[in-house]
């Protein structure tokens, strides 16, 4: 067994050790493991199986390709958890600048912008996320939330339906979709 310094080991554990081992060599939205996970997500025979597939997808999406990017991701997540949105936004903006083809950098940045009520920037970054990972059900659900906040119910419904088409196990969205369908009635989505 090779020697690993204690600080490096702590960082690896906090980040899920994405840069250690061959399996995570291509982690991000281009990871080849995602195809099977998205299939499992759609065909899960139980809520437990669906949640496991969803969790694995989120883990892969959150793994950047290098240690510095993973540290920026962790920094942003820690600030987000503490509701320190300015520093969180700065970390995710730095990450997006460093790795502009990393979809989750844009998604996390969009999430913080939403929390700061900067809907225009959030929509722009969600669009970047979806350009890199069209199956990003989290970004689609977030887009729906923005449209609800802007009272654009038909657009919200369309975004939520798109998220459910990818991940039919988003039970919290299902009730919202049904409510919006009743409210909108015959209006086009």
PyMOL commands that set and color helices and strands:
alter all, ss='L'
color gray80, all
select helices_A, chain A and resi 6-14+22-24+33-43+47-62+67-81+85-98+103-115+119-132+137-149+153-166+171-184
alter helices_A, ss='H'
color red, helices_A
deselect
rebuild
show_as cartoon
